[in-house]
Amino acid sequence: MQDLVDQFSSIKLSFEDRCTIIQLNCAKGFGGGMFRRLMEHFESIENLRYADRDSILNVRGIGPKIADSLIRGLSFDVRQEFDHATKHGYDVITIFDKEYPKALLALYDPPLVLFIKGKLLKEDQISIAIVGSRSPTTYGRYQAERFSLHLAASGFTIVSGLANGIDTCAHRGALHAKGRTIAILGHGHGKCYPADNQKLMEQITDNGAVISEYLFNTPPKTQNFPHRNRIVAALSLGVFVVEARINSGSLITSRFGIELGREIFALPGPVNSPESEGTHKLIIEGARLVQKPEDILEELGEMETILKPVMSAASKQMTDSLNEDEKKVVAVLGKELSHIDELHLALDYEISELLSYLTLLEIKGILKSHPGRYFSLV
């Protein structure tokens, strides 16, 4: 696809050309291979826009069903999509625009258009996908946020799908680290699914980007989510699966990653946990078993050299950026073990509030928890 884009990228697209590309992106059963054949046959977006059914049928490999789908797609009125973009503050990026992420061109069927709220930066090329179960265990949630926070603090952009569970934890971990994160939607920008993640989606926009290939009012259809996973994989140097059942959509993301030559990482879990059956299967099939963020750096080779100094600086920055409540907790902790009852007596916090601070400090790598509700500084 890169050669096709290079061939046509110098051509200035008209508004009508952009509408045509959006229309083609909506055509059911239409993929990148067919787009290539259409462009080679018609030689311009304008010629394709005015093509009739008979001329489309003359294109190699396109039969009546696809031709009818293309004709229906080219009849959609998509001009309002640009009004939505202006009103709601996102950009419409076609496959021929310089802002289009080049990593997506490795896909067999890259999206022809992206609706992007927020900004993609050059440093987002150093990125990792963190995906997993929508109903994770407490262990899975904790690990997803821990890995995400440390990898984001180390310079990685965290890519995920804004779904409940692991995706949500991955985005939050990156935001806790004041790092960048990208969410790929399985619906249009007119929706937020799940609705509880509306505020999170707004925070991601301010610290990265929210991306969709779907029209503004497209609802969160079941079939959209496996399809969007190819974008999650393509935008990342590697795919890290935290928890997943055997039939999880996260395994679809890892499969896309394998096809694209991306590194696959998996977190081991309890042998009797259904939520870890998928990750154990990946490990058996050759995924890298990881226990700490540094394991991912080591596997990515040259990234370790680039990012390890950043990780060290980020760790110090994380300590320096603790809020007043977190600093109070750290002040009463030492290298020796302290029981939560001791901490409760020394600090004027409710138990639930204290546990919340302790959990966040552990995720940040400031303290360690020990059996029996004991804690110590790292």
C-alpha positions as CSV (number, residue, x, y, z in Angstrom):
1,M,0.0,0.0,0.0
2,Q,2.9,2.3,0.6
3,D,3.8,2.5,-3.1
4,L,0.2,3.4,-4.0
5,V,0.2,6.2,-1.4
6,D,3.5,7.5,-2.6
7,Q,2.1,7.5,-6.2
8,F,-0.9,9.6,-5.3
9,S,0.2,11.6,-2.2
10,S,1.4,14.5,-4.3
11,I,-2.1,15.1,-5.7
12,K,-4.0,17.8,-3.9
13,L,-7.3,16.3,-2.8
14,S,-10.5,18.3,-3.3
15,F,-13.4,18.3,-0.9
16,E,-15.2,15.9,-3.2
17,D,-12.2,13.6,-3.3
18,R,-12.3,13.4,0.5
19,C,-16.0,12.7,0.5
20,T,-15.4,9.8,-2.0
21,I,-12.7,8.3,0.2
22,I,-15.0,8.4,3.2
23,Q,-17.7,6.8,1.0
24,L,-15.4,4.0,0.0
25,N,-14.4,3.5,3.6
26,C,-18.1,2.8,4.3
27,A,-18.6,0.2,1.6
28,K,-19.4,-3.2,3.0
29,G,-16.9,-5.9,2.1
30,F,-14.4,-3.4,0.7
31,G,-10.7,-3.8,1.5
32,G,-7.3,-2.4,0.8
33,G,-6.6,-4.8,-2.0
34,M,-9.7,-3.7,-3.9
35,F,-8.9,-0.1,-3.3
36,R,-5.5,-0.6,-4.9
37,R,-7.1,-2.3,-8.0
38,L,-9.7,0.5,-8.3
39,M,-7.0,3.2,-8.2
40,E,-4.8,1.4,-10.7
41,H,-7.8,1.0,-13.0
42,F,-9.4,4.4,-12.7
43,E,-6.1,6.4,-12.1
44,S,-7.8,9.1,-10.0
45,I,-10.3,9.6,-7.2
46,E,-12.4,11.7,-9.5
47,N,-12.7,9.0,-12.2
48,L,-13.7,6.5,-9.5
49,R,-16.3,8.9,-8.1
50,Y,-18.1,9.0,-11.4
51,A,-17.7,5.2,-12.2
52,D,-20.9,3.3,-13.0
53,R,-21.6,-0.4,-12.1
54,D,-20.4,-1.7,-15.5
55,S,-17.1,0.0,-15.4
56,I,-16.5,-1.2,-11.8
57,L,-17.2,-4.7,-12.9
58,N,-14.4,-4.4,-15.4
59,V,-11.9,-4.1,-12.5
60,R,-10.0,-7.4,-11.9
61,G,-11.3,-9.4,-9.0
62,I,-14.5,-7.3,-8.4
63,G,-17.8,-9.2,-8.9
64,P,-21.5,-8.1,-8.8
65,K,-21.8,-8.2,-5.0
66,I,-18.8,-5.9,-4.3
67,A,-19.7,-3.6,-7.3
68,D,-23.2,-3.1,-5.8
69,S,-21.7,-2.4,-2.4
70,L,-19.4,0.2,-3.9
71,I,-22.2,1.9,-5.8
72,R,-24.3,2.1,-2.6
73,G,-21.2,3.4,-0.7
74,L,-20.6,6.1,-3.4
75,S,-24.3,7.2,-3.0
76,F,-23.9,8.0,0.8
77,D,-24.1,11.7,1.6
78,V,-21.1,12.1,3.9
79,R,-20.7,15.9,3.8
80,Q,-22.1,16.2,7.3
81,E,-19.1,14.3,8.6
82,F,-17.0,17.4,8.1
83,D,-19.6,19.5,9.9
84,H,-19.4,17.0,12.8
85,A,-15.6,17.3,12.8
86,T,-15.6,21.1,13.0
87,K,-18.3,21.1,15.7
88,H,-16.7,18.4,17.9
89,G,-13.0,19.3,17.3
90,Y,-11.5,16.4,15.4
91,D,-9.6,16.0,12.2
92,V,-10.5,14.0,9.1
93,I,-7.3,12.3,7.8
94,T,-7.3,10.3,4.6
95,I,-4.8,7.7,3.6
96,F,-3.2,10.2,1.2
97,D,-2.6,12.9,3.8
98,K,0.9,13.3,5.3
99,E,-0.6,13.1,8.8
100,Y,-1.8,9.6,8.2
101,P,0.1,7.1,10.5
102,K,2.5,5.3,8.1
103,A,2.5,2.2,10.4
104,L,-1.1,1.5,9.2
105,L,0.1,1.1,5.6
106,A,1.5,-2.3,6.6
107,L,-2.0,-3.6,7.0
108,Y,-3.6,-5.5,4.1
109,D,-6.8,-3.4,4.6
110,P,-5.7,-0.1,6.2
111,P,-8.6,2.3,6.9
112,L,-8.9,4.8,4.1
113,V,-9.9,7.6,6.5
114,L,-9.3,8.3,10.2
115,F,-11.3,10.6,12.4
116,I,-8.7,11.8,15.0
117,K,-9.5,13.8,18.1
118,G,-6.3,15.0,19.8
119,K,-2.9,14.8,18.2
120,L,-0.6,12.2,17.0
121,L,3.1,13.0,17.5
122,K,6.3,11.7,16.1
123,E,7.2,10.1,19.5
124,D,4.0,8.0,19.3
125,Q,6.0,5.7,17.0
126,I,7.5,4.3,20.2
127,S,4.4,2.7,21.4
128,I,3.0,-0.5,22.9
129,A,-0.5,-2.0,22.9
130,I,-1.8,-3.1,26.3
131,V,-5.0,-5.2,25.9
132,G,-6.9,-7.8,27.8
133,S,-10.1,-9.0,29.4
134,R,-13.2,-6.8,29.8
135,S,-13.8,-8.5,33.2
136,P,-10.4,-8.8,34.6
137,T,-9.4,-10.0,38.1
138,T,-8.0,-7.6,40.7
139,Y,-4.6,-8.9,39.8
140,G,-5.1,-8.1,36.1
141,R,-6.3,-4.6,36.8
142,Y,-3.4,-3.9,39.1
143,Q,-0.8,-5.3,36.6
144,A,-2.2,-3.5,33.6
145,E,-2.1,-0.2,35.4
146,R,1.4,-0.9,36.9
147,F,2.9,-1.8,33.5
148,S,1.2,1.0,31.7
149,L,2.3,3.6,34.2
150,H,6.0,2.6,34.1
151,L,6.1,2.1,30.3
152,A,4.4,5.5,29.8
153,A,6.9,7.1,32.2
154,S,9.7,5.5,30.2
155,G,8.6,7.1,27.0
156,F,6.2,4.6,25.5
157,T,2.8,5.7,24.1
158,I,0.2,3.3,25.4
159,V,-2.3,2.1,22.7
160,S,-5.6,0.4,23.7
161,G,-9.2,0.2,22.9
162,L,-11.1,2.2,25.6
163,A,-13.1,-0.9,26.6
164,N,-14.0,-1.9,30.1
165,G,-11.4,-3.7,32.1
166,I,-7.8,-4.0,31.0
167,D,-8.1,-1.3,28.3
168,T,-9.4,1.2,30.8
169,C,-6.6,0.4,33.3
170,A,-4.0,0.8,30.5
171,H,-5.2,4.2,29.6
172,R,-5.4,5.3,33.2
173,G,-1.9,4.1,34.0
174,A,-0.5,6.2,31.2
175,L,-2.4,9.2,32.4
176,H,-1.2,8.7,36.0
177,A,2.4,8.8,34.6
178,K,1.5,12.0,32.7
179,G,2.4,10.1,29.6
180,R,0.7,9.7,26.2
181,T,-2.0,7.3,25.3
182,I,-4.1,6.5,22.2
183,A,-7.6,5.0,22.2
184,I,-8.9,3.2,19.1
185,L,-12.7,3.2,19.0
186,G,-15.1,0.6,17.6
187,H,-17.7,3.2,16.9
188,G,-18.0,6.8,15.8
189,H,-17.0,9.9,17.8
190,G,-20.7,10.7,18.5
191,K,-20.7,7.8,21.1
192,C,-18.7,6.8,24.1
193,Y,-18.7,3.1,24.8
194,P,-18.8,2.3,27.6
195,A,-20.5,5.5,28.7
196,D,-18.7,5.5,32.0
197,N,-15.5,6.2,30.1
198,Q,-16.6,9.6,28.8
199,K,-14.4,11.5,31.1
200,L,-11.5,9.2,30.4
201,M,-11.9,9.7,26.7
202,E,-11.7,13.5,27.2
203,Q,-8.5,13.1,29.3
204,I,-7.0,10.9,26.5
205,T,-7.8,13.6,24.0
206,D,-5.7,16.0,26.0
207,N,-2.8,13.6,26.4
208,G,-2.8,11.7,23.1
209,A,-5.5,10.9,20.6
210,V,-8.8,9.1,20.2
211,I,-9.1,7.5,16.8
212,S,-12.0,6.1,14.8
213,E,-12.5,4.9,11.3
214,Y,-16.3,5.0,11.6
215,L,-18.8,7.7,10.8
216,F,-19.8,10.1,13.6
217,N,-23.1,8.3,14.5
218,T,-21.9,4.7,14.1
219,P,-23.0,2.7,17.2
220,P,-20.7,0.3,19.0
221,K,-21.6,-2.8,16.9
222,T,-20.1,-6.2,18.0
223,Q,-18.4,-6.8,14.6
224,N,-16.6,-3.4,14.8
225,F,-14.4,-4.3,17.8
226,P,-12.4,-7.2,16.3
227,H,-11.9,-5.1,13.2
228,R,-10.5,-2.1,15.1
229,N,-8.0,-4.4,16.8
230,R,-5.9,-4.4,13.6
231,I,-5.3,-0.7,14.1
232,V,-4.3,-1.3,17.8
233,A,-1.7,-3.8,16.7
234,A,-0.4,-1.9,13.7
235,L,0.2,1.3,15.6
236,S,2.4,-0.5,18.2
237,L,5.9,-2.0,18.3
238,G,4.5,-4.8,20.4
239,V,1.3,-6.2,21.9
240,F,1.1,-6.9,25.6
241,V,-1.8,-9.1,26.7
242,V,-2.5,-8.9,30.4
243,E,-5.4,-11.2,30.9
244,A,-7.6,-13.0,28.3
245,R,-9.9,-15.9,28.0
246,I,-9.4,-18.4,25.2
247,N,-12.0,-16.7,23.0
248,S,-10.9,-13.2,23.9
249,G,-10.7,-10.4,21.3
250,S,-7.3,-9.6,22.8
251,L,-6.0,-12.8,21.1
252,I,-7.3,-11.3,17.8
253,T,-5.1,-8.3,18.5
254,S,-2.1,-10.5,19.1
255,R,-2.8,-12.4,15.9
256,F,-2.8,-9.2,13.9
257,G,0.5,-8.3,15.8
258,I,2.1,-11.6,14.7
259,E,1.0,-11.1,11.1
260,L,2.6,-7.6,11.2
261,G,5.8,-8.9,12.7
262,R,5.2,-7.2,16.1
263,E,6.6,-8.5,19.4
264,I,4.0,-10.4,21.5
265,F,4.1,-10.2,25.3
266,A,1.9,-12.1,27.8
267,L,1.5,-11.9,31.6
268,P,1.3,-15.2,33.4
269,G,-1.5,-15.7,35.9
270,P,-2.9,-18.3,38.3
271,V,-3.1,-21.7,36.6
272,N,-6.8,-22.0,37.7
273,S,-7.9,-18.6,36.4
274,P,-10.1,-18.6,33.3
275,E,-8.9,-15.0,32.7
276,S,-5.3,-16.3,32.2
277,E,-6.0,-19.2,29.9
278,G,-5.5,-17.1,26.8
279,T,-2.3,-15.5,28.0
280,H,-0.9,-19.0,28.9
281,K,-1.8,-20.2,25.4
282,L,0.1,-17.3,23.9
283,I,3.2,-18.1,26.1
284,I,3.0,-21.8,25.0
285,E,2.9,-20.6,21.4
286,G,6.0,-18.4,21.8
287,A,4.9,-15.1,23.3
288,R,7.5,-13.5,25.7
289,L,6.5,-14.1,29.3
290,V,6.9,-10.8,31.2
291,Q,7.0,-10.1,34.9
292,K,8.1,-6.5,34.9
293,P,8.2,-3.5,32.5
294,E,12.0,-4.0,32.0
295,D,11.3,-7.4,30.4
296,I,9.5,-5.6,27.6
297,L,12.4,-3.1,27.1
298,E,14.9,-5.9,27.0
299,E,12.9,-7.8,24.3
300,L,12.6,-4.7,22.1
301,G,16.4,-4.4,22.0
302,E,17.5,-1.0,20.9
303,M,14.5,0.5,22.7
304,E,16.2,-0.5,26.0
305,T,19.2,1.7,25.2
306,I,17.0,4.6,24.2
307,L,14.5,4.4,27.1
308,K,16.4,3.0,30.1
309,P,17.9,6.4,31.0
310,V,14.4,7.9,30.5
311,M,13.0,5.2,32.8
312,S,15.5,6.1,35.5
313,A,14.7,9.8,35.2
314,A,11.0,9.1,35.1
315,S,11.2,7.1,38.3
316,K,12.8,10.1,40.1
317,Q,10.2,12.4,38.6
318,M,7.4,10.2,39.8
319,T,8.8,10.4,43.3
320,D,9.1,14.2,43.1
321,S,5.6,14.6,41.8
322,L,3.7,12.8,44.6
323,N,0.8,14.8,46.0
324,E,0.7,15.8,49.7
325,D,-1.3,12.8,50.8
326,E,1.1,10.4,49.1
327,K,4.1,12.2,50.6
328,K,2.5,11.8,54.1
329,V,2.2,8.0,53.6
330,V,5.7,7.7,52.3
331,A,7.0,9.7,55.2
332,V,5.9,7.1,57.8
333,L,7.1,4.2,55.8
334,G,10.6,2.8,55.9
335,K,12.5,-0.2,54.6
336,E,11.2,-2.2,57.5
337,L,7.7,-3.7,57.3
338,S,4.8,-1.6,58.6
339,H,1.4,-3.1,59.1
340,I,-1.6,-1.2,57.8
341,D,-2.9,-0.8,61.4
342,E,0.3,1.0,62.3
343,L,-0.1,3.2,59.3
344,H,-3.8,3.9,60.1
345,L,-2.8,5.0,63.7
346,A,0.0,7.2,62.4
347,L,-2.1,8.9,59.6
348,D,-5.5,10.6,59.7
349,Y,-7.1,8.6,56.9
350,E,-10.0,6.2,56.7
351,I,-8.8,2.6,55.9
352,S,-10.4,2.7,52.5
353,E,-8.7,6.0,51.7
354,L,-5.3,4.7,53.0
355,L,-5.5,1.6,50.9
356,S,-6.2,3.7,47.8
357,Y,-3.0,5.7,48.5
358,L,-1.0,2.6,49.2
359,T,-2.2,0.9,46.0
360,L,-1.3,3.9,43.8
361,L,2.1,4.2,45.5
362,E,2.7,0.5,44.8
363,I,1.7,1.0,41.1
364,K,4.2,3.9,40.9
365,G,6.9,1.6,42.2
366,I,7.5,3.6,45.4
367,L,6.5,0.9,47.9
368,K,6.0,-2.9,48.1
369,S,3.2,-4.8,49.7
370,H,3.8,-8.0,51.6
371,P,1.6,-10.8,52.9
372,G,-0.5,-10.0,55.9
373,R,-1.1,-6.3,54.8
374,Y,2.4,-5.2,55.5
375,F,4.1,-2.5,53.5
376,S,7.6,-1.1,53.0
377,L,9.5,1.3,50.7
378,V,11.2,-0.2,47.7
